[in-house]
Amino acid sequence: MSSKNPRERQMLESIYSMIAVVFILVTCVDLCDAATVVDVYRLIQYDISGVPFGSRFATLNHHAGSLHFAPGVDLSRTVLVIPVRELNITFVKEYISQRKPLGGLLFLLPQMFNFGNREAATEGKYQIREKELMKTVLAELERLLIHANIPYPVYFAFEDDDIDAVLADVKRSDVSGQPATATTGGYKLVVSAPEPKKIASPSITNIQGWLPGLKADGDPNQLPTIAIVASYDTFGTAPALSVGSDSNGSGVVALLELARLFSLLYSNPKTRGRYNLLFGLTSGGPYNYNGTHKWLRSFDQRQRESIDYAICLNSIGSWDNELWIHVSKPPENAFIKQIFEGFSTVAEELGFKVGLKHKKINISNPRVAWEHEQFSKLRVTAATLSELSAAPELLENTGGLSDSRHFINETAIVRSIKLVAESIARHVYGRQGKNIQIFADNTSLAVNAPYIRSWLDLLSKTPRVAPFLSKNDPFVTALKKELEDHTREVNAHHEVLDEMFTLYDSTKAKLNIYQVASVTFDLLLLLVLGSYLIILFTFLVITTRGLDDLISLFRRPPSRKVKTA
C-alpha cells in the first residue's frame, strides 16, 4: 500500500497539472493570436462653456468591421475601420448626426499625412490631384468631427502593410455575409486607456523680443514701434498629430526670418532705423487669440500707444498669386491706406497681388476671427497678412490633420517674407514708393532658404496644442532661444487659458489587434481536449491500478448501516 501511494499521487498530480494547463489554454484562445500593434491617435475631447464636443471615451474593446457590412446589421459592438481614401462622408455624417449606435471608429490616414514619414510624398507615389483630393476630403471630415459630440471612441492611425492586411480580411468576411462577432470570430480591436481627465489650469506662453531703434541725441520722445506677430500653437482633430505646417507654422517661420534679417540691419548703428521693432510669438491663437489678448494687456498704455502698426502673419505658406491684408478699420483710414499701398507696391514688383479685406469687429462679441482684431479692440492700427480670403470659423484652419509639410510651398513663404521685409524696411527708412531692394537675392541680406526649411521641418513634426505644452516645453524653449539670438530683451509671459475652453488628456495610445477564433471553434477545441483527457486518464488508471479499479471509480459506494443499541 505504501509503495502504491507515491505512484498514485504522481499520477494524480500529472493529471491535475494537465487539466490546469488545458484550462489556461482554453481561456487564452481568444487572446493569444495578436495580429499587430499600432499607434493610434484619439479624436480631441473638449468643452466650450461646459458644452461637450469630440470623442467622450478612450477605451476600446470590440470586433473590427468595414464599410461593406450588410444592411440592418447591429454595429453597436463593432469598430468600423475606414480608410480616408475610401471615405463616404455622407455615411459618417448620418451616423454621427443621428447618433446611431457604433462601437467606435478607426480612420486610416495615408502616409503622406504622417509627419514622421516625409519620404511618403516625395517618392512620386501620390499624384498632385490625388493629394489635393484627399486633403479636401480630410478637411471636411475634420470639420464634422470637431463640432460633434460623439459618445464612443474615435481614433486615427496610419496605413501600413499589417493593418492593410487586417482590413482586407475584415472586408472579405463582411462581403461574404459573415461579419466578425463573438460567435463567428474575426479581429478584435483593443485599446486600454484610462478615463480622460480635464487638463487643469492649462498654461499659454507668449514670447517677445525687441530690436531697439536709433534715437537721436537729446530727443526725449519715445520712438514709434512696428510689431510683427504670429501665433505658434495649433488645434486639430487629433492633438498628437496637430502640427499646423501652414497654420501657423508658416507665420512662425516668417517671423523668425524677419527677426534674423532686421537684426543684421539693426546691429550696425549706420543702418539702424528710427523705429523699434517688436517681435511677438503668441499662444492661444485657436481660442479667440486669447494669448494675444493677455499679452497686449500686459503692456502699459504708453507702450501700446507707441505702436505705429502691427502686422500679424497667418497661413502664408500655400498660395499662388495672391495674398490678402485683413483689416478692421475702414480702407479709407489714412493709416490703413498707407500700409496697403506699401504692401501692394512691393507685391507688384515681386510679381503677385495683394488684396484688401475689411471686416468690422463687434466689441461685444467674444469671437475673434483674426489676430489683428485684438489690437483693433485696443485702438491699435493692425492688419493680418494671409492666403485666406475669408475668416475661418472657430477652431478651423488652425493646424488640423490636412495641414502637413507635404502641402507647403517653400517658395510662397520666401515671397511672403520678402513682401513683409521690404514693406517694413521702406516704411522704417522712409523709402515708400521707391523701387529699391534692401533684401536683394545673393547679398548678405538675402532671405535664407535653408534657415526657413530647417525651422519648417521642426514645426512640421512638433504638435503644438497649447494646453498640452508645459511652460518649459522644449519647443517653447527653442523659440525663446532663437529670438534671443536675434533680438534683445526677450521675455516669456506665462498665462492661463480662458476658462471658456476645457481640454482633456489621453490623446495617444497603443491599439492591439487580435485575431480571435469563433465560439464554435472554441467548443470544438474544448471537446477534443476533453476527449483526450478522458482517454489519458483511463489509460493511466488501467496501467497503474488495473481495470477493476477504473470500474470501481464509477460504482456507487455501498451504504453503511448504523447499529442501534
Buried (B, 14 or more C-beta within 10 A) or exposed (E): EEEEEEEBEEBEEEBEEBBEEBEEEBEEBBEEEEBBEBBBBBBBBBBBEEEBBBBBBBBBBBBBBBBBBEEEEEBEBBBBBBBBBEBEEEEBBEBBEEEEEBBBBBBBBBBBBBBEEBEBBEEEEBEEEEBEEBBEBBBBBBBBBBBBBBEBBBBBBBBBEEBEEBBEBBBEBBEEEBBBBEEBBBBBBBBEBEEBEBBEEBBBBBBBBBBBBBBEEEEEEEBBBBBBBBBBBBBBBBBBBBBBBBBBBBBBBBBBBBBBBBBEBBEEEEBBBBBBBBBBBBBBBBBBBBBBBBBBEEBEEEBBBBBBBBBBBBBBBBBEEEBBBBBBBEEEBEBBBBBBBBBBBBBEBBEBEBEBBBBEBEEEEEEBBBBBBBBBBBEBBBBBBBBBEEBBEBBBBBBBBBBBBBBBBBEBBBBBBBBBBBBBBBBBBEBEEEEEBBBEEEEEBBBBBEEBBEBBBBBBBBBBBBBBBEEEBEBBBEBBEBBEEBBEEBEBBBBEBBEEBBBBBBBBBEBBBBBBBBBEEBEEBBEEBEEEBEEEBEEBBEEBBEEEEBEEEEEEEEEEEEEEE
